[in-house]
Amino acid sequence: MKTVIRLGVAQIACTADKDQNLALHRAAIAEAGARGVDLLVFPELSLTDYRTVPDMAAACIAADLVELAGDVAVLAGFIEAGQPGLFHNAAALLRGGAVVGSHRKLNLPTYGGLEEGKHFAPGRRLDLVEALPGWPAATLICADAWNPALPWLAALKGAALMLLPIASARAAVGDGFDNPGGWEVTLRHIAMTYGMPLAMANHCGRRGTLDFWGGSRILDADGRCLALAGEGPEIIAADIALKDIGAARHRLPTMRDAAPLTVQALLAETLRNLR
């Protein structure tokens, strides 16, 4: 087991062509491998591109992505075909010739210029996956991270890493909402509060009305930015050490003091009062 890993993010300029996106993935994985990256995170729906109206004809299942599962562990986004007529916004963790795990987006934004709830079915689980031996990781997809309970639950389950593929465009929410600024606050809060290093992978470039601002980044367990991408295609990487995670969680013992049973009782009381 490695006690220090190199975490990477591939901020790629996706297209409407799945084969072209697959080629971009292969090239990024090769470059990341040459730079010693152990785990590489791609943006949300990286294999199909993120569109306001998704291309369901490009849907596949996680096993179809296994060709990307080489020496570098990879998190790639795709439209997953679920039960007949149901599709999911999903991300699969691929390593060593196999699909290690997957996550279906739980929080589907349908406001502003976002219409995911019209097209996708929500996921129902939040599971950890061993992204690398001894490194349990949680994946949240974009708006999942804005539901305060989900990062907390991931930390409570014991995640050492947070993997965050997103598709954030400047005016997607509308009414002057500052998407880049909002993400900076949200990401720092998650990493610092839970002592959880994270890798956020965003899209870049303009597609139709969507102006993706890039800004992919890697944060350490204290919420400090270790690597930051610009607005164009770029691969960034940073080293993460287990001992630094332990030290951060000792300084700020948020999870030690999480009191999940108390929260459970308070939630039950709140739900009773809402009836």
C-alpha positions in Angstrom: 0.0 0.0 0.0 1.3 3.5 -0.9 1.1 6.0 1.9 1.7 8.8 -0.6 -0.2 8.9 -3.8 -0.2 11.2 -6.8 -3.7 12.5 -7.5 -4.5 13.9 -10.9 -7.3 15.7 -12.7 -7.8 15.7 -16.5 -9.6 18.9 -17.6 -10.5 18.0 -21.2 -12.4 19.7 -23.9 -15.2 17.2 -24.6 -17.1 17.0 -27.8 -20.4 15.6 -29.0 -18.5 12.6 -30.4 -18.1 9.7 -27.9 -15.2 8.2 -29.9 -13.3 11.5 -29.9 -13.9 11.8 -26.1 -12.6 8.2 -25.7 -9.4 9.3 -27.6 -9.0 12.3 -25.3 -9.3 9.9 -22.3 -6.6 7.6 -23.7 -4.2 10.5 -24.3 -4.8 12.0 -20.9 -4.3 8.7 -19.2 -1.1 8.1 -21.0 0.2 11.6 -20.1 -0.8 11.2 -16.5 0.9 7.8 -16.3 4.1 9.3 -17.6 3.9 11.9 -14.8 3.5 9.3 -12.1 -0.2 9.8 -11.5 -1.8 7.0 -9.5 -5.5 8.1 -9.8 -6.9 10.4 -12.5 -10.3 12.1 -12.3 -12.2 13.2 -15.4 -15.2 15.7 -15.5 -18.9 14.8 -15.2 -20.2 12.9 -18.2 -16.7 13.1 -19.7 -17.3 10.3 -22.2 -20.5 11.8 -23.6 -20.0 15.5 -22.8 -22.4 17.4 -20.7 -25.4 18.9 -22.5 -28.6 20.5 -21.4 -30.4 17.8 -23.3 -28.2 14.6 -23.0 -27.7 12.2 -25.8 -29.3 9.0 -24.4 -28.3 7.1 -27.5 -24.7 7.3 -26.2 -25.7 5.5 -23.0 -23.7 2.4 -21.9 -23.0 0.4 -18.8 -19.9 0.6 -16.5 -18.5 -2.6 -17.9 -18.2 -1.0 -21.4 -15.5 1.3 -20.0 -13.2 -1.4 -18.9 -10.7 -0.7 -21.6 -9.7 2.4 -19.7 -8.8 0.3 -16.6 -5.0 0.1 -16.8 -2.2 0.8 -14.4 -3.6 4.3 -13.7 -6.8 4.2 -11.7 -9.4 6.3 -13.6 -12.7 7.9 -12.7 -14.7 8.6 -15.9 -18.2 10.0 -16.3 -20.9 8.5 -18.6 -24.6 8.1 -19.2 -25.5 4.7 -17.7 -28.4 2.6 -19.0 -30.3 1.4 -16.0 -33.6 -0.4 -15.9 -35.5 -0.2 -19.2 -36.3 3.4 -20.0 -34.2 4.8 -17.1 -30.8 6.5 -17.4 -28.3 7.7 -14.8 -25.7 10.4 -14.7 -22.9 8.1 -13.5 -19.1 7.8 -12.9 -17.1 4.6 -12.8 -13.9 3.9 -11.0 -11.6 1.7 -13.2 -8.4 0.1 -12.1 -6.3 -2.9 -13.1 -8.5 -4.2 -15.9 -11.7 -4.0 -13.9 -14.6 -1.8 -12.8 -13.9 -1.2 -9.1 -17.1 0.7 -8.4 -19.5 3.3 -9.7 -21.7 6.2 -8.4 -25.0 7.4 -9.8 -25.7 11.1 -9.2 -28.1 11.6 -6.3 -29.0 15.3 -6.6 -30.2 16.1 -10.1 -30.5 19.9 -10.5 -33.5 21.2 -12.4 -33.4 25.0 -12.0 -31.9 27.9 -14.0 -30.6 26.4 -17.2 -30.2 22.9 -15.7 -32.7 20.2 -16.7 -31.2 16.9 -15.3 -34.3 15.9 -13.4 -36.2 15.8 -16.7 -33.8 13.2 -18.2 -32.1 11.2 -15.5 -33.2 9.0 -12.7 -31.5 9.7 -9.4 -29.1 7.3 -7.7 -30.0 5.7 -4.4 -26.7 4.8 -2.8 -23.5 6.5 -1.5 -20.8 3.8 -1.3 -17.1 4.0 -0.8 -14.7 2.3 -3.2 -11.1 1.4 -2.7 -9.7 3.7 -5.4 -6.2 2.5 -4.6 -5.2 -0.1 -2.0 -5.7 1.5 1.5 -7.4 4.6 0.0 -11.2 4.4 0.4 -12.8 7.1 -1.7 -16.2 8.6 -2.1 -17.5 10.0 -5.4 -20.0 12.9 -5.5 -21.1 14.3 -8.9 -21.4 18.0 -9.1 -24.7 19.1 -7.4 -24.3 16.1 -4.9 -21.6 18.2 -3.2 -24.2 21.0 -2.6 -26.4 18.8 -0.5 -24.7 19.2 3.0 -25.6 15.8 4.2 -23.8 13.9 1.4 -20.2 15.0 2.1 -20.9 14.5 5.8 -22.1 10.9 5.2 -19.1 10.2 2.9 -16.8 11.3 5.7 -18.8 9.3 8.3 -18.4 6.2 6.2 -14.6 6.6 6.4 -13.6 8.2 3.0 -10.0 9.2 2.8 -10.5 11.0 -0.5 -13.4 12.9 -2.2 -13.6 12.6 -6.0 -15.7 15.3 -7.6 -16.4 15.3 -11.3 -18.5 18.4 -12.2 -20.0 20.3 -15.1 -20.1 23.9 -14.0 -20.9 26.6 -16.5 -20.8 30.3 -15.6 -24.5 31.2 -16.2 -26.1 27.8 -15.6 -27.8 28.8 -12.4 -28.6 32.3 -13.6 -29.6 35.5 -11.8 -26.0 36.5 -11.3 -25.1 33.5 -9.2 -21.3 33.2 -9.0 -20.6 29.5 -9.9 -16.8 29.7 -9.7 -16.9 31.6 -6.4 -19.5 29.2 -5.0 -17.4 26.2 -5.9 -14.4 27.7 -4.2 -16.3 28.0 -0.9 -17.9 24.6 -1.2 -14.7 22.7 -2.0 -12.7 24.4 0.8 -15.5 23.7 3.3 -15.6 20.0 2.4 -11.9 19.5 2.5 -11.2 21.5 5.6 -14.2 20.5 7.7 -13.8 16.7 7.1 -10.0 16.6 6.7 -10.6 15.1 3.3 -8.4 15.8 0.3 -10.4 16.1 -2.9 -10.0 16.3 -6.6 -12.5 18.4 -8.6 -12.6 17.9 -12.4 -14.6 20.5 -14.4 -15.2 20.9 -18.1 -13.7 23.7 -20.2 -14.7 25.6 -23.3 -18.0 26.7 -24.7 -20.7 24.4 -26.1 -23.9 26.2 -27.1 -25.1 28.3 -24.2 -22.8 26.6 -21.7 -19.6 28.4 -20.9 -17.5 26.1 -18.8 -14.9 27.9 -16.7 -12.5 25.1 -16.0 -10.8 25.8 -12.6 -10.3 22.1 -11.8 -8.3 21.7 -8.6 -6.8 19.4 -6.0 -7.1 20.4 -2.3 -5.4 18.9 0.7 -6.9 17.8 4.0 -6.6 21.4 5.3 -8.5 22.9 2.4 -5.4 24.3 0.8 -5.2 24.3 -3.0 -2.3 22.2 -4.2 -3.0 22.4 -8.0 -5.3 24.6 -10.0 -6.1 24.5 -13.7 -6.9 27.4 -15.9 -9.8 27.7 -18.4 -8.4 25.4 -21.1 -7.5 21.7 -21.4 -4.9 20.8 -18.8 -3.8 17.9 -16.6 -2.9 18.8 -13.0 -1.4 16.6 -10.3 -0.4 16.8 -6.6 0.8 14.4 -4.0 -1.4 13.4 -1.0 0.0 11.7 2.1 -2.0 9.6 4.6 -0.1 11.1 7.5 -1.2 14.6 6.5 -4.9 13.5 6.5 -4.4 12.0 10.0 -2.7 15.2 11.2 -5.5 17.4 9.8 -8.2 15.3 11.4 -6.4 15.4 14.8 -6.2 19.2 14.7 -9.8 19.6 13.7 -11.7 16.5 15.0 -14.9 17.1 13.2 -15.7 13.5 12.5 -14.7 12.4 16.0 -17.4 14.8 17.3 -19.9 14.1 14.5 -22.5 12.6 17.0 -24.4 10.7 14.3 -26.9 9.2 16.8 -27.7 12.7 18.1 -28.2 13.9 14.5 -30.4 10.9 13.8 -32.6 11.7 16.7 -32.8 15.4 15.7 -33.7 14.4 12.2 -36.4 12.0 13.3 -37.9 14.8 15.5 -37.7 17.3 12.6 -39.4 14.8 10.2 -42.2 14.2 12.7 -42.8 17.9 13.0 -43.0 18.3 9.2 -45.9 15.8 8.9 
